């Protein structure tokens, strides 16, 4: 499994406890624990019931067959995860992907969202994807700021698109182009050169320590 530990100081990379790596099905229980509070206490996800560990592992398996599914660790503890996934099923949509990021409760404010977005955008670009999509259930000011910081443009707004916790919630759609020109068939994340993946992980880790 590819993993890099790094932080940024005076323009150089050095060893640190926060690092990024590819998530696997073995991480299902830990990632589910991060996700559960978002299901039971927020409208960040419109899911009503927390999936089982087995279901979560199945989802990881489905994503990692083609897309990046990343985790961030502080020492041995997973403190967040993020992934790209298929946006729509028809073949013509195959150059698009939607991004999702979840941070463990109590670990916000460490630039983890920015680090995950940087890593996922870079990974998707190297895969040969064309457009990345963000779907934000409102209210979610932090996610809206994150998308705008990475130059995602608002491309749609759905009024009363989801019903959770006894009320309707609007949804905003964002998009960012990461490649231009005539496309070639995208490659699986597993086929992105290891040196490029290590670079992405190092840059992401460095972002968590910048002041």
trRosetta pair geometry for C-beta under 8 A, 3 or more apart (Angstrom, degrees):
i j d omega theta_ij theta_ji phi_ij phi_ji
1 21 5.9 47 150 -175 113 119
1 22 5.9 -141 -158 54 93 98
1 24 7.0 -90 -102 -33 131 126
2 21 6.6 172 92 -141 52 75
2 22 6.1 61 51 -5 85 109
2 194 6.1 -165 -98 -148 139 90
2 197 5.3 51 121 116 159 130
2 198 6.2 -111 -175 -72 118 78
2 201 7.0 -169 135 -21 98 151
3 19 5.7 67 175 144 100 125
3 20 6.9 -173 -143 93 71 41
3 21 3.6 -19 -97 -92 100 109
3 22 7.8 -118 -69 14 75 66
3 201 6.6 -160 -153 -180 36 158
4 19 6.0 -165 93 -155 39 105
4 20 6.6 -5 54 56 80 81
4 21 7.9 160 16 -77 52 70
4 198 5.2 115 -57 -157 133 73
4 201 3.9 130 35 105 111 117
4 202 4.5 -65 135 -65 147 76
4 205 6.3 -138 105 -2 89 140
5 15 5.3 37 109 -147 115 68
5 16 5.7 -164 170 57 95 56
5 17 7.1 -19 -150 -120 124 9
5 18 7.3 134 -144 79 80 37
5 19 3.8 -61 -93 -79 69 128
5 205 6.3 174 -154 -155 33 163
6 13 4.2 -31 -151 -160 123 106
6 14 6.7 114 -148 55 65 29
6 15 7.1 -54 -98 -100 43 28
6 16 6.3 22 139 24 11 101
6 19 7.1 94 11 -108 59 85
6 201 7.8 120 16 122 114 75
6 202 4.4 46 12 -148 156 77
6 205 4.3 115 58 89 78 129
6 206 5.4 -31 118 -59 109 82
7 13 7.2 135 57 -149 31 57
7 14 5.9 -36 54 62 81 80
7 15 7.9 1 11 105 89 16
7 16 4.0 66 -25 -27 112 148
7 18 7.1 80 -76 53 99 103
7 205 6.4 -92 -75 140 50 93
7 206 5.8 126 -157 -116 29 54
7 208 7.3 -82 -115 71 87 85
7 209 3.9 31 -153 10 109 160
8 11 7.3 12 -168 -99 91 15
8 12 7.5 145 -148 67 53 33
8 13 6.8 -32 -92 -93 58 57
8 206 3.6 72 -41 -165 104 102
8 207 7.4 50 -3 -59 130 30
8 209 5.8 170 37 73 73 106
8 210 5.7 3 62 -71 127 88
9 12 6.3 -36 72 59 68 81
9 14 6.2 -25 32 15 114 124
9 209 7.4 -48 -54 122 84 133
13 202 5.6 -13 -123 -173 149 119
13 206 6.3 -80 -105 -78 87 118
16 19 7.3 161 82 -56 77 83
16 205 6.8 163 61 167 116 116
16 209 6.6 -117 -116 -57 174 144
17 74 5.5 46 127 -166 107 62
17 75 4.9 -15 -170 -57 116 67
18 72 6.7 3 -169 -179 90 101
18 73 7.2 171 -145 89 45 48
18 74 5.3 -16 -92 -101 75 72
18 79 7.9 -54 -126 38 94 137
18 110 7.9 -162 -112 161 154 132
18 205 5.6 160 110 -148 88 89
18 208 5.0 -101 127 89 155 151
18 209 7.2 172 47 -50 134 97
19 72 7.3 173 90 -152 30 61
19 73 5.7 -16 62 60 77 92
19 201 7.1 32 -175 169 78 110
19 205 5.3 -5 -115 -101 49 135
20 70 5.8 0 -171 -177 106 117
20 71 7.1 161 -151 84 59 44
20 72 5.4 -30 -96 -99 74 71
20 73 7.7 167 -90 17 25 75
20 115 7.3 -157 -65 152 131 118
20 119 6.3 -151 -174 -96 163 159
20 200 7.9 -90 96 118 144 78
20 201 4.2 -156 76 -145 108 86
20 204 4.8 26 -24 87 155 132
20 205 5.6 -138 -4 -55 96 90
21 70 7.2 154 83 -154 30 72
21 71 5.8 -21 66 62 79 91
21 73 6.8 5 14 -1 111 116
21 201 6.9 48 -77 -131 40 138
22 64 7.5 97 178 -128 110 120
22 68 7.3 -109 -117 -152 90 76
22 69 6.7 70 -164 73 73 69
22 70 6.3 -61 -109 -104 42 59
22 71 7.5 45 142 16 12 86
22 197 7.9 -14 -50 -174 111 135
23 27 4.7 -94 -158 50 92 151
23 31 6.6 58 -155 -65 144 141
23 60 6.2 -105 123 -143 110 122
23 64 7.5 -133 83 -73 78 126
23 69 4.6 -83 56 126 107 95
23 70 6.2 140 -11 -158 95 6
23 71 4.3 106 -74 -31 97 106
23 81 5.8 36 -59 -137 149 123
23 83 7.5 -73 39 -73 130 112
24 27 5.7 112 58 -1 58 98
24 60 6.9 95 169 153 23 136
24 64 7.3 43 -116 -79 52 171
25 28 5.7 -2 -173 -39 55 111
25 57 4.3 60 -157 -156 95 95
25 60 5.1 168 -90 87 59 128
25 61 5.5 22 -77 -61 118 92
27 30 5.2 -65 -168 50 72 110
27 31 5.2 65 135 -23 95 109
27 60 7.1 153 64 -117 92 161
27 71 6.0 -122 -157 -61 163 153
27 78 6.4 105 -155 -69 115 161
27 81 7.6 142 138 -91 137 142
28 31 6.0 -65 -143 42 25 105
28 32 6.0 29 159 -23 65 110
28 53 5.1 104 124 -170 115 77
28 54 7.7 70 151 -81 156 16
28 56 4.4 137 -163 101 97 105
28 57 3.8 -45 -78 -70 154 79
28 60 6.0 -125 -86 0 88 139
29 32 5.7 -54 -146 35 27 113
29 33 6.6 32 153 -23 61 103
29 53 5.0 0 -86 -125 75 124
29 56 7.7 142 -69 75 31 141
30 33 5.7 -51 -154 29 32 114
30 34 7.0 31 149 -16 62 101
30 78 4.6 94 146 39 133 135
31 34 5.6 -50 -155 33 39 112
31 35 6.3 35 150 -17 68 109
31 56 6.3 173 85 172 104 131
31 60 7.3 116 53 -72 157 125
31 71 7.2 -102 -82 -100 108 115
31 78 6.7 -60 -70 130 66 152
31 81 5.1 -4 -125 0 108 158
31 102 7.8 100 -166 73 82 129
32 35 5.5 -60 -144 41 33 111
32 36 6.2 51 156 -44 68 97
32 50 6.9 97 -175 176 96 108
32 51 6.8 -115 -125 77 111 83
32 52 7.9 -30 -131 150 153 21
32 53 5.6 -107 -5 -99 160 65
32 56 4.5 -104 -73 -54 108 168
33 36 5.9 -34 -143 8 28 118
33 104 8.0 15 111 -119 91 100
34 37 7.8 -67 177 26 32 96
34 38 8.0 18 138 -6 62 112
34 78 7.0 -92 -41 116 133 105
34 79 8.0 127 -104 -173 130 23
34 80 6.8 153 -155 -111 151 37
34 81 6.5 136 73 13 155 102
34 102 5.3 126 134 125 111 116
34 103 7.4 -126 -169 137 118 12
34 104 4.8 -80 -118 -87 100 72
34 105 7.9 -178 -141 -6 61 71
35 38 5.6 -67 -167 38 50 114
35 39 6.4 45 145 -22 81 105
35 45 7.5 27 -168 -11 93 156
35 50 7.0 139 107 -138 96 94
35 51 7.9 -8 105 35 142 94
35 56 7.4 175 35 -117 148 128
35 102 5.5 13 -92 166 70 170
36 39 5.7 -59 -154 33 37 111
36 40 6.2 9 163 -1 73 113
36 50 4.5 17 -121 -118 83 142
37 40 6.0 -65 -133 50 33 97
37 41 5.2 -24 -176 30 72 120
37 42 7.2 52 137 -2 72 106
37 105 5.5 19 47 -47 165 128
38 41 7.2 -69 -109 56 14 78
38 42 5.0 -50 -148 50 55 119
38 44 4.7 -68 -157 64 108 121
38 45 5.1 76 135 9 110 109
38 102 6.1 -93 -24 -132 152 118
39 42 7.8 14 -9 48 10 76
39 45 5.8 -35 -87 74 64 125
39 47 5.0 -48 -121 91 102 104
39 48 7.2 55 -174 137 97 10
39 49 6.9 -6 171 129 135 10
39 50 4.7 161 67 -77 156 74
40 50 6.6 -26 -42 -44 99 111
42 45 7.2 75 89 26 94 68
43 46 6.8 26 -161 -87 73 63
43 137 5.0 -122 144 125 94 127
43 138 7.7 -13 107 87 130 24
43 139 7.6 84 63 42 123 53
43 140 7.4 -127 89 -54 86 105
43 162 7.2 147 -165 102 110 129
43 164 5.3 154 -111 76 97 134
43 165 6.8 -98 -66 13 103 123
43 169 5.2 176 179 -90 149 165
44 102 7.8 122 130 -108 140 89
44 137 6.6 162 -139 56 17 110
44 140 6.0 112 -104 -107 72 131
44 143 7.3 144 -133 -38 93 139
45 137 7.6 146 -101 19 9 141
46 137 5.9 156 -55 -77 96 154
46 162 4.4 -100 -116 -153 135 144
46 164 5.8 -147 -140 -45 69 135
46 169 7.6 -158 -98 62 103 132
47 50 7.6 97 125 -89 124 35
47 51 7.5 -52 -176 -33 149 90
48 164 7.1 -158 -89 -122 79 99
51 55 3.9 -116 -180 91 113 128
51 56 5.1 144 100 -56 118 79
51 59 7.2 71 106 -16 169 134
52 55 4.6 97 52 7 79 100
52 56 6.9 -140 95 -5 42 86
53 56 5.5 -55 -147 37 32 113
53 57 6.3 36 153 -21 65 103
54 57 5.8 -51 -150 33 30 112
54 58 6.6 33 150 -20 62 104
55 58 5.5 -52 -151 34 34 115
55 59 6.6 37 150 -21 65 102
56 59 5.6 -51 -152 33 35 112
56 60 6.6 37 150 -18 65 102
57 60 5.6 -51 -151 35 35 112
57 61 6.3 37 151 -21 65 105
58 61 5.6 -53 -149 36 32 114
58 62 6.4 34 153 -21 64 105
59 62 5.7 -53 -149 34 33 112
59 63 6.5 27 156 -15 66 105
60 63 6.0 -60 -148 38 30 106
60 64 5.9 17 162 -10 68 115
60 69 5.8 142 -147 158 78 166
61 64 6.3 -62 -136 43 24 103
61 65 6.9 44 157 -41 58 95
62 65 6.1 -43 -164 4 29 116
63 66 7.5 -102 178 51 38 71
63 67 5.1 -66 -178 62 78 108
63 69 4.8 98 108 -64 126 123
63 83 5.2 13 174 175 153 143
63 84 7.6 147 -165 77 108 49
63 85 5.2 -65 -116 -97 103 98
64 67 7.1 -88 -93 64 26 61
64 69 4.9 -71 -71 16 89 125
64 189 7.6 -86 -149 58 58 124
64 190 7.7 75 173 -52 80 108
65 188 7.3 -87 144 -132 47 125
66 86 7.8 53 70 -57 135 97
66 186 8.0 69 -180 113 112 116
66 188 4.8 -104 -134 -119 55 86
66 189 6.8 99 152 3 36 86
67 83 6.3 89 119 178 116 91
67 84 4.3 -134 -171 84 124 88
67 85 5.6 -158 50 -90 165 42
67 86 7.4 -143 -36 -39 136 63
67 97 6.2 148 -118 -140 130 140
67 127 7.8 -9 -119 -94 58 168
67 188 8.0 -91 -45 -150 29 66
67 189 5.8 62 -175 -21 19 126
68 83 6.3 -165 103 -139 61 62
68 84 5.6 57 48 20 82 102
68 119 7.4 -148 145 138 153 95
68 120 6.1 -166 79 -119 130 70
68 123 4.3 19 -31 139 152 159
68 124 7.4 -105 15 -55 118 70
68 127 8.0 -135 -24 -44 99 133
68 189 4.4 164 -63 -126 70 156
69 81 7.2 9 176 -179 77 111
69 82 8.0 -171 -152 98 45 38
69 83 4.1 2 -112 -107 69 119
70 81 6.5 170 92 -154 52 65
70 82 5.4 -10 61 63 98 78
70 83 6.7 171 18 -80 66 61
70 116 6.6 174 82 -133 125 86
70 119 5.8 7 -18 119 178 141
70 120 7.0 -135 14 -70 131 85
70 123 7.9 -174 -44 -24 128 157
70 204 7.9 -48 166 157 152 176
71 78 5.1 -46 -175 -136 124 112
71 80 7.2 157 -158 89 56 49
71 81 4.7 -25 -103 -101 69 91
72 78 7.1 109 73 -157 46 63
72 79 5.5 -59 99 63 95 85
72 80 4.5 7 43 59 114 93
72 81 7.1 -158 13 -76 73 42
72 112 5.8 -158 59 -144 166 110
72 115 6.9 81 -92 100 142 133
72 116 7.0 -94 -33 -70 124 97
72 204 7.6 -126 -95 141 110 120
72 208 7.6 138 -160 -69 138 148
73 76 6.5 -27 -173 -148 125 14
73 77 6.2 146 -155 74 76 38
73 78 5.4 -46 -94 -93 78 50
73 79 6.7 128 -127 7 25 85
74 77 5.4 -20 62 65 81 97
74 79 5.0 40 -4 -23 104 136
74 107 7.7 -158 -14 -129 136 126
78 81 6.7 10 176 -53 119 100
78 104 7.3 137 114 -49 66 128
79 103 7.0 5 148 -160 76 72
79 104 4.7 -96 -157 20 55 125
79 107 4.4 174 -175 -139 110 164
79 110 8.0 -6 135 60 141 150
79 112 6.9 -121 115 -107 105 154
80 101 7.0 15 176 -177 113 87
80 102 6.4 -176 -152 97 73 51
80 103 4.2 -17 -104 -113 116 61
80 104 5.9 -114 -64 -6 63 77
80 107 6.4 -145 -46 105 102 138
80 112 4.8 124 7 166 165 140
80 116 6.6 -108 134 -55 125 133
81 101 7.5 -171 99 -146 41 54
81 102 5.9 0 58 57 78 90
81 116 7.9 102 157 -117 19 136
82 99 6.9 8 -178 -174 106 91
82 100 6.5 -177 -148 95 65 51
82 101 3.8 -8 -103 -104 110 80
82 102 7.2 170 -78 19 62 57
82 116 3.6 110 -3 -170 156 130
82 117 7.6 -106 -173 -58 163 45
82 119 7.3 123 76 70 128 113
82 120 5.7 -96 131 -49 121 131
83 99 7.6 175 92 -147 37 55
83 100 5.8 -7 57 59 77 92
83 120 7.3 150 -157 -111 11 125
84 97 4.1 31 178 151 112 137
84 98 6.9 148 -157 73 62 37
84 99 5.6 -32 -99 -94 71 67
84 120 5.4 150 -49 -163 100 108
84 123 7.1 -160 -4 92 133 116
84 124 5.6 137 -86 -78 164 113
84 129 7.7 -120 173 -35 154 168
84 132 7.3 -81 -124 -127 116 103
85 97 6.3 140 61 -163 22 90
85 98 5.6 -31 64 62 78 88
85 100 6.9 1 9 6 114 114
86 89 6.8 57 151 -89 133 55
86 93 7.8 86 -173 114 85 110
86 94 7.9 -31 -131 -119 97 57
86 97 6.7 -56 -95 -119 25 73
86 98 7.6 0 95 18 22 93
87 93 5.8 -122 76 167 99 121
87 96 4.4 -46 23 116 140 112
87 97 5.9 -162 -32 -124 96 18
87 98 4.7 124 -94 -32 82 95
87 133 5.1 86 -109 23 133 145
88 93 4.1 -24 68 129 98 176
88 96 7.2 27 24 71 86 129
89 93 7.1 50 48 55 17 129
90 93 5.2 87 68 5 79 104
91 94 5.5 -21 -170 -25 49 121
93 96 5.2 -54 -177 34 77 115
94 186 6.5 -154 144 19 95 119
95 128 7.5 -78 -130 129 91 77
95 129 5.5 148 -173 -151 59 55
95 130 3.8 33 149 7 118 112
95 131 6.8 69 118 20 88 78
95 179 8.0 -103 -175 61 114 118
95 183 5.3 -63 -103 -130 145 167
95 186 6.2 162 -110 -40 63 119
96 129 6.8 110 -106 -168 14 105
96 130 6.5 -47 -70 63 59 90
96 131 4.8 -20 -109 72 87 92
96 132 7.3 161 -159 -92 66 24
96 133 6.0 42 177 -23 110 114
97 124 5.7 -143 48 -125 135 127
97 129 5.4 -42 0 -142 112 155
97 132 5.8 -24 70 -116 79 70
97 133 6.9 -163 99 23 31 88
98 132 7.4 125 -111 -170 24 65
98 133 4.4 -45 -97 77 74 103
98 134 7.1 139 -154 -90 76 27
98 135 6.2 -4 -152 -3 128 105
99 117 7.0 71 165 -117 156 74
99 120 5.3 111 -125 131 118 151
99 121 7.9 -19 -81 -63 148 70
99 132 5.8 27 -26 -178 112 114
99 133 7.2 171 8 73 73 50
99 134 5.9 -27 53 -90 98 79
101 112 7.9 167 174 127 123 88
101 113 5.6 120 122 -130 149 74
101 116 4.5 129 -120 104 128 150
101 117 6.9 -61 -44 -57 150 76
101 120 7.7 -128 -68 -13 106 147
101 146 7.9 -109 50 146 142 162
103 107 5.4 -141 170 85 98 101
103 108 5.5 108 111 -81 143 74
103 112 5.1 123 -111 86 121 137
103 113 6.5 -68 -44 -59 131 84
104 107 4.4 55 69 11 89 130
105 108 8.0 -24 -142 -15 34 98
107 110 6.1 -52 172 14 72 131
107 112 6.5 29 136 -13 104 153
108 112 7.4 -106 -119 33 43 114
108 113 8.0 19 -135 -24 81 110
108 142 7.8 -45 -153 -141 133 158
110 208 5.5 17 153 -158 94 94
111 114 4.7 -44 -171 41 80 119
111 115 5.9 87 130 -28 84 97
111 207 5.5 -140 140 142 127 86
111 208 5.1 -178 76 -117 102 46
111 210 6.7 36 -24 52 178 88
112 115 5.5 -54 -146 37 35 113
112 116 6.2 34 157 -18 68 104
112 208 6.2 33 -81 -108 62 108
113 116 5.9 -55 -147 37 30 108
113 117 6.3 28 155 -17 64 107
113 142 7.2 175 -38 158 171 106
113 143 8.0 -134 -154 -101 144 57
113 146 5.0 -81 145 -111 128 142
114 117 5.8 -56 -147 37 30 109
114 118 6.3 32 155 -20 65 105
114 146 6.8 -142 -75 -135 63 96
114 149 7.0 -58 -107 110 100 146
114 150 8.0 168 -134 -57 71 108
114 207 5.6 -136 109 159 106 135
115 118 5.8 -53 -149 34 30 112
115 119 6.4 25 155 -15 64 108
115 204 4.1 95 -177 -169 92 79
115 205 7.1 81 -153 -66 136 22
115 207 4.3 175 -90 75 86 122
115 208 5.2 -11 -54 -54 149 87
116 119 5.8 -59 -147 39 31 109
116 120 6.0 23 160 -14 68 111
116 204 7.0 70 -73 -150 31 125
117 120 6.0 -59 -139 42 28 105
117 121 6.0 29 162 -19 66 110
117 146 6.2 178 -45 172 150 108
117 149 8.0 104 84 82 161 106
117 150 5.3 -127 152 -52 136 154
118 121 6.1 -59 -145 37 24 108
118 122 6.3 18 160 -14 62 111
118 150 7.7 -153 -72 -107 59 125
118 200 7.8 177 127 -160 84 80
118 203 6.3 -120 138 122 132 110
118 204 5.6 177 80 -96 110 77
118 207 6.0 144 17 -35 152 159
119 122 6.0 -61 -148 40 27 108
119 123 6.1 26 157 -19 65 110
119 200 5.0 103 -136 165 77 104
119 201 6.8 53 -122 -88 125 44
119 203 7.3 164 -81 79 76 95
119 204 4.1 2 -57 -74 115 138
120 123 5.7 -52 -140 38 31 112
120 124 6.1 31 159 -19 64 108
120 132 7.7 117 129 -136 102 145
121 124 5.9 -58 -147 38 27 109
121 125 6.4 30 154 -22 63 106
121 132 6.4 -86 -111 -18 76 164
121 150 6.6 -158 -56 -172 152 137
121 176 7.2 -34 -123 102 116 141
121 178 6.1 -172 -168 -106 81 132
122 125 5.7 -53 -149 33 31 113
122 126 6.5 25 156 -13 65 106
122 200 4.8 -178 96 -116 135 112
122 203 7.4 81 -19 66 165 142
123 126 5.9 -61 -151 40 30 107
123 127 6.4 34 150 -23 65 106
123 189 5.9 17 177 -127 117 110
123 192 6.6 -107 -148 -32 76 172
123 197 7.4 47 -107 -112 99 76
123 200 5.9 80 -61 -154 83 168
124 127 5.5 -52 -148 33 34 116
124 129 4.3 -50 179 44 90 134
124 132 5.8 89 109 -77 167 115
124 178 5.6 85 104 63 105 168
125 128 7.9 52 171 -62 32 20
125 129 7.0 -79 -80 52 26 84
125 178 4.3 -122 -86 162 87 118
125 179 6.0 147 -142 -53 72 94
126 192 4.9 71 122 -131 126 122
126 193 8.0 -108 -178 28 134 80
126 196 5.6 143 -129 151 158 147
127 186 5.0 29 149 -167 92 102
127 187 5.5 -143 -151 62 63 69
127 188 7.3 -47 -133 173 108 6
127 189 6.0 -41 -83 -79 122 63
127 192 6.3 -62 -73 -67 69 114
128 179 6.5 -2 -157 -25 43 172
128 183 6.6 115 167 -160 100 91
128 184 5.8 -71 -158 69 146 84
128 185 7.2 63 106 105 149 29
128 186 4.3 -170 78 -112 100 62
128 187 5.9 87 12 7 119 78
129 132 6.9 75 124 -66 132 78
129 178 6.2 36 90 62 88 125
129 179 6.7 146 88 12 41 120
129 186 5.4 38 -69 -110 63 136
130 177 6.5 -31 165 -144 68 79
130 178 6.9 166 -178 52 17 76
130 179 5.2 -86 -111 62 53 95
130 180 8.0 99 -144 -86 86 27
130 183 5.8 -64 -64 -84 119 132
131 175 5.6 -6 -176 -168 112 106
131 176 7.0 155 -156 78 63 38
131 177 5.4 -34 -98 -99 77 60
131 178 7.1 167 -96 12 23 81
132 152 7.5 -85 92 -104 99 108
132 175 6.9 153 80 -154 49 54
132 176 4.9 -14 57 59 99 92
132 178 5.9 55 -15 -23 106 120
133 173 6.8 -30 -164 -165 96 94
133 174 7.0 140 -165 80 46 58
133 175 5.6 -16 -104 -100 63 76
134 143 7.4 176 177 168 125 104
134 147 4.8 -146 69 -106 169 129
134 152 5.5 20 12 -169 131 162
134 173 7.1 147 80 -162 58 45
134 174 3.8 -5 56 57 109 109
134 175 7.4 -152 20 -65 76 34
134 176 7.9 44 -12 -5 105 100
135 171 6.3 -7 -172 -174 86 116
135 172 7.8 160 -156 82 40 48
135 173 5.9 -12 -103 -106 66 72
135 174 7.9 -147 -60 26 28 75
136 140 5.2 -142 -174 68 101 128
136 143 4.8 172 -124 113 118 129
136 144 5.9 131 158 -70 167 74
136 147 6.9 -104 -42 -18 137 144
136 171 6.7 151 78 -158 46 63
136 172 4.7 -16 63 61 102 94
136 173 7.8 -176 22 -80 76 26
136 174 6.8 41 -7 -7 113 109
137 140 6.2 80 77 -16 58 131
137 161 7.7 -131 -115 76 84 109
137 162 5.7 -36 -126 40 122 146
137 169 5.2 40 -175 134 98 134
137 170 7.7 151 -155 87 53 41
137 171 5.4 -32 -99 -101 58 82
138 169 5.7 177 67 -175 65 89
138 170 4.6 -5 40 69 126 86
138 171 6.8 -158 0 -85 87 28
138 172 6.4 76 -48 -11 109 100
139 169 7.9 -113 -9 -142 49 104
140 143 4.2 3 139 28 116 116
140 144 6.2 135 97 -21 74 89
141 144 5.6 -58 -146 39 34 112
141 145 6.2 36 156 -21 69 104
142 145 5.9 -54 -150 35 29 110
142 146 6.4 30 152 -21 63 107
143 146 5.5 -52 -147 34 34 114
143 147 6.5 34 156 -18 66 103
144 147 6.0 -54 -150 35 31 109
144 148 6.4 24 155 -13 64 110
144 172 6.8 42 -102 66 104 152
145 148 5.9 -63 -149 42 30 108
145 149 6.1 37 154 -28 67 106
146 149 5.7 -51 -147 29 29 115
146 150 6.8 7 160 0 62 106
147 150 6.4 -73 -155 48 29 95
147 152 3.9 -64 180 53 89 136
147 174 4.4 -4 -176 163 144 178
147 176 7.9 -158 -164 -37 82 117
148 151 7.5 41 -173 -80 37 22
148 152 6.5 -83 -74 55 32 82
150 176 6.5 -37 124 -84 97 162
151 176 6.1 101 98 -122 77 115
152 174 3.8 48 150 165 125 122
152 175 6.3 145 -160 63 85 18
152 176 4.4 -75 -99 -49 70 106
153 174 6.6 153 74 -155 31 74
153 175 5.9 -30 60 63 83 75
153 176 7.1 138 8 -82 73 60
154 157 7.2 22 174 -55 116 94
154 172 6.0 -50 -134 -174 106 110
154 173 7.2 107 -159 79 61 53
154 174 5.7 -47 -95 -98 48 73
155 173 5.3 -65 69 106 84 100
155 174 6.6 120 11 -134 89 22
155 175 4.6 15 -11 7 143 115
156 172 7.2 153 88 -163 60 45
156 173 3.6 14 55 43 104 122
157 170 6.7 1 -175 177 87 118
157 171 7.4 164 -155 87 44 52
157 172 5.6 -12 -106 -109 75 68
157 173 7.3 -135 -62 20 35 79
158 161 3.7 56 118 -66 121 130
158 170 6.4 166 86 -162 57 68
158 171 4.4 1 54 57 108 98
158 172 7.9 -154 24 -70 71 27
158 173 7.5 66 -12 -23 98 102
159 170 5.5 -29 -123 -112 41 101
160 163 7.8 25 -176 -69 82 83
160 168 3.9 -12 -134 177 89 139
160 169 7.4 105 -127 53 40 23
160 170 6.4 -22 -42 -80 34 65
161 168 7.9 113 29 -173 34 92
161 169 6.9 -58 56 92 73 67
161 170 6.2 73 9 -148 95 35
161 171 4.0 -53 51 5 147 115
162 168 7.2 137 78 -158 42 58
162 169 4.8 -27 71 61 93 100
162 171 6.3 86 -7 -51 106 113
163 167 7.2 -162 -147 102 68 21
163 168 5.5 -35 -97 -97 75 60
163 169 7.3 174 -88 13 26 81
164 167 7.5 -30 71 60 47 61
164 169 6.3 -19 34 -2 96 128
177 180 6.6 55 156 -73 127 78
179 183 7.0 95 109 -104 128 89
183 186 7.6 -25 179 -50 119 76
187 191 4.5 -101 166 81 116 127
187 192 6.8 145 100 -62 118 65
188 191 4.9 89 63 4 81 103
188 192 8.0 -121 104 -19 51 77
189 192 5.6 -29 -161 0 48 116
192 196 5.5 -100 162 80 99 124
192 197 5.6 118 103 -57 111 98
193 196 4.6 86 71 6 90 105
193 197 7.1 -162 96 -7 47 85
194 197 5.6 -55 -148 37 36 112
194 198 6.2 37 154 -20 69 105
195 198 5.8 -52 -148 36 31 112
195 199 6.5 36 151 -22 63 103
196 199 5.5 -50 -150 32 34 115
196 200 6.5 36 151 -20 65 103
197 200 5.7 -52 -150 34 34 112
197 201 6.4 31 153 -17 66 105
198 201 5.8 -54 -146 38 32 110
198 202 6.3 33 155 -20 65 107
199 202 5.8 -58 -149 37 29 110
199 203 6.3 26 156 -17 65 107
200 203 5.9 -57 -147 38 29 109
200 204 6.3 29 155 -19 64 108
201 204 5.7 -56 -147 37 30 112
201 205 6.3 29 155 -18 65 106
202 205 5.8 -54 -147 37 30 109
202 206 6.3 34 153 -23 64 107
203 206 5.6 -53 -149 33 32 116
203 207 6.7 38 153 -28 63 101
204 207 5.8 -51 -156 23 33 114
204 208 7.5 35 150 -24 61 98
205 208 6.0 -51 -163 21 39 112
205 209 7.7 17 151 -5 65 104
206 209 6.5 -73 -163 39 39 99
206 210 6.9 49 147 -41 72 100
207 210 5.8 -41 -150 8 41 117
